[in-house]
Amino acid sequence: MVTNSAAWIDAPYAELVVRDSPYPVPGGGQVVIRVEAVAINPLDAIVQSNGKLMYGWLDYPVVLGEDVAGEVVEAGPGASRFALGDRVVGYAIGLEKGRNAVAEGGFQHYVILDEALAAPIPDEVQFSEAVVLPLAVSTAAAALFESSQLALDYSTLGASPSRSDFVIVWGGATSVGMNAIQLARAAGYRVITTASPRNHARMRELGAEAVFDYGASDVVASVVEKVAGSRVAGIVAIAVGSAEPSVAIAAATGARRVAQTSPSVSFYDQPRSGGLSRARAKLLARLIWTNVALQTRCAIRGIRARFVWGSAIAGGPVGAAIWTDYLPAAIARGQHILGPRPRVVGGSLEAVQEALNLMRTGVSAEKLVIELR
Ligand SMILES: NC(=O)c1ccc[n+]([C@@H]2O[C@H](COP(=O)([O-])OP(=O)(O)OC[C@H]3O[C@@H](n4cnc5c(N)ncnc54)[C@H](OP(=O)(O)O)[C@@H]3O)[C@@H](O)[C@H]2O)c1
């Protein structure tokens, strides 16, 4: 009998604990993956830091983790996209409402994926290289292409048609940003981005036409000047505090839509324990105030700034366009660069908690990855 184990979070705010977990049973259109590598996302740390303030539907204990890569070992009814033994990367979606927060949580040796949220990995690509993609590429796609967000045209995704419109990606060196730059380019849009100077060359390699330092006092003016005379199809605002300058750019360029992936305050700035501490009360007050101020500015200027959910692409046409139609060929041809680069920080599930703590201290243009052997 195959045994399984997971890095569990037993209660809101708790440290992860590794122990046995049930071997998962795939449903229709699902596959079981033997996980070879997982990556860490801010979402995992945010859920752990926030208790029930976010993802209040989670019924603890649960298994965190969205990014997995491994081999297909079982297929559920009607799942025919992959053969047993196929190497795949995929988005484990267990944290989302209505999903199975144990069987579909990524931090375990055997996990269930929707086959529609997975893509094959070529033999020459390591699991640790591919595993950086899932939540980041899904969120980038949701921001750019979902009709409630920037609603960009993805009908010719991958053919890189030539368009004159710009897309601005604020925070290009984030995991979401590196994928947003590439997806926008693959859909034919011209891209301007922001990043720390040490990452500017990388941003250009990914397809950005110009890069500006988000820390510079004149960054908003520089971006506005660069796109002067052209249409801006939309702005993707990534990283804490990115919505404010993005809305300022939208106001100055006539862009009507901002897709906001991050809040204006950091959810890490609070104790990892329950109750309404001073720090948490301050954080919530700042969160409400910044959001009201931002939405007021948007209303005055006729701009629509909406919060993005990466999971929005699941089960819809954008999800199929990315995971089935675009990524398999784009990864195989090296057309979609696997970014950010992985930093392998452990070789077992026991390393996941440490990796979450490390991520809270900040990473630059890299993804923390754990290989499971
Ligand atoms: N809503 C959703 O569904 C969803 C899904 C995934 C992620 N997110 C959110 O999106 C954000 C990015 O996540 P991620 O995993 O892509 O992050 P990440 O890879 O951990 O981001 C690290 C990068 O953030 C950049 N950065 C930090 N502050 C910045 C700022 N003020 N402006 C521009 N860039 C800044 C840094 O760039 P430099 O190194 O160049 O300084 C660094 O490389 C997080 O806030 C995360 O919570 C939301």
The ligand as a Tripos MOL2 file, in Angstrom:
@<TRIPOS>MOLECULE
LIG
   48    52     1     0     0
SMALL
NO_CHARGES

@<TRIPOS>ATOM
      1 N1         -4.2920   37.7160   -5.7510 N.am      1 LIG1
      2 C1         -3.7310   36.5650   -6.0870 C.2       1 LIG1
      3 O1         -4.3820   35.6130   -6.5480 O.2       1 LIG1
      4 C2         -2.2440   36.4500   -5.9070 C.ar      1 LIG1
      5 C3         -1.5620   35.3000   -6.3470 C.ar      1 LIG1
      6 C4         -0.1770   35.2740   -6.2280 C.ar      1 LIG1
      7 C5          0.4870   36.3460   -5.6440 C.ar      1 LIG1
      8 N2         -0.2370   37.4000   -5.1870 N.ar      1 LIG1
      9 C6          0.4350   38.5430   -4.5780 C.3       1 LIG1
     10 O2          1.2650   39.1290   -5.5610 O.3       1 LIG1
     11 C7          2.4320   39.6350   -4.9480 C.3       1 LIG1
     12 C8          3.6240   39.0340   -5.6240 C.3       1 LIG1
     13 O3          3.6720   37.6530   -5.3440 O.3       1 LIG1
     14 P1          4.8760   36.8280   -5.9460 P.3       1 LIG1
     15 O4          4.8160   35.4440   -5.4750 O.co2     1 LIG1
     16 O5          4.9100   37.1060   -7.3920 O.co2     1 LIG1
     17 O6          6.0420   37.6310   -5.2120 O.3       1 LIG1
     18 P2          7.5530   37.3730   -5.0670 P.3       1 LIG1
     19 O7          8.0680   36.6020   -6.2010 O.co2     1 LIG1
     20 O8          7.8220   36.8690   -3.6920 O.co2     1 LIG1
     21 O9          8.0350   38.8940   -5.1520 O.3       1 LIG1
     22 C9          9.3390   39.2660   -4.8380 C.3       1 LIG1
     23 C10         9.6350   40.5040   -5.6510 C.3       1 LIG1
     24 O10         8.8110   41.5840   -5.2340 O.3       1 LIG1
     25 C11         9.3640   42.7460   -5.8010 C.3       1 LIG1
     26 N3          8.8630   43.9130   -5.0850 N.ar      1 LIG1
     27 C12         8.8380   44.1290   -3.7670 C.ar      1 LIG1
     28 N4          8.2810   45.3210   -3.4810 N.ar      1 LIG1
     29 C13         7.9490   45.8800   -4.6610 C.ar      1 LIG1
     30 C14         7.3330   47.1110   -5.0390 C.ar      1 LIG1
     31 N5          6.9650   48.0080   -4.1230 N.pl3     1 LIG1
     32 N6          7.1260   47.3490   -6.3490 N.ar      1 LIG1
     33 C15         7.4860   46.4440   -7.2840 C.ar      1 LIG1
     34 N7          8.0830   45.2640   -6.9880 N.ar      1 LIG1
     35 C16         8.3100   44.9850   -5.6920 C.ar      1 LIG1
     36 C17        10.8590   42.5590   -5.6310 C.3       1 LIG1
     37 O11        11.4510   43.0620   -6.8160 O.3       1 LIG1
     38 P3         12.9710   43.5080   -6.8570 P.3       1 LIG1
     39 O12        13.7630   42.3060   -6.4720 O.co2     1 LIG1
     40 O13        13.1710   43.9410   -8.2590 O.co2     1 LIG1
     41 O14        13.1040   44.6170   -5.8370 O.co2     1 LIG1
     42 C18        11.0250   41.0150   -5.5190 C.3       1 LIG1
     43 O15        11.8060   40.4840   -6.5330 O.3       1 LIG1
     44 C19         2.3250   39.3290   -3.4720 C.3       1 LIG1
     45 O16         1.7950   40.4530   -2.8130 O.3       1 LIG1
     46 C20         1.3390   38.1780   -3.4320 C.3       1 LIG1
     47 O17         0.6660   38.0880   -2.2220 O.3       1 LIG1
     48 C21        -1.5720   37.4820   -5.3120 C.ar      1 LIG1
@<TRIPOS>BOND
     1     1     2 1
     2     2     3 2
     3     2     4 1
     4     4     5 ar
     5     4    48 ar
     6     5     6 ar
     7     6     7 ar
     8     7     8 ar
     9     8     9 1
    10     8    48 ar
    11     9    10 1
    12     9    46 1
    13    10    11 1
    14    11    12 1
    15    11    44 1
    16    12    13 1
    17    13    14 1
    18    14    15 2
    19    14    16 1
    20    14    17 1
    21    17    18 1
    22    18    19 2
    23    18    20 1
    24    18    21 1
    25    21    22 1
    26    22    23 1
    27    23    24 1
    28    23    42 1
    29    24    25 1
    30    25    26 1
    31    25    36 1
    32    26    27 ar
    33    26    35 ar
    34    27    28 ar
    35    28    29 ar
    36    29    30 ar
    37    29    35 ar
    38    30    31 1
    39    30    32 ar
    40    32    33 ar
    41    33    34 ar
    42    34    35 ar
    43    36    37 1
    44    36    42 1
    45    37    38 1
    46    38    39 2
    47    38    40 1
    48    38    41 1
    49    42    43 1
    50    44    45 1
    51    44    46 1
    52    46    47 1
@<TRIPOS>SUBSTRUCTURE
     1 LIG1         1 GROUP 0 **** ****
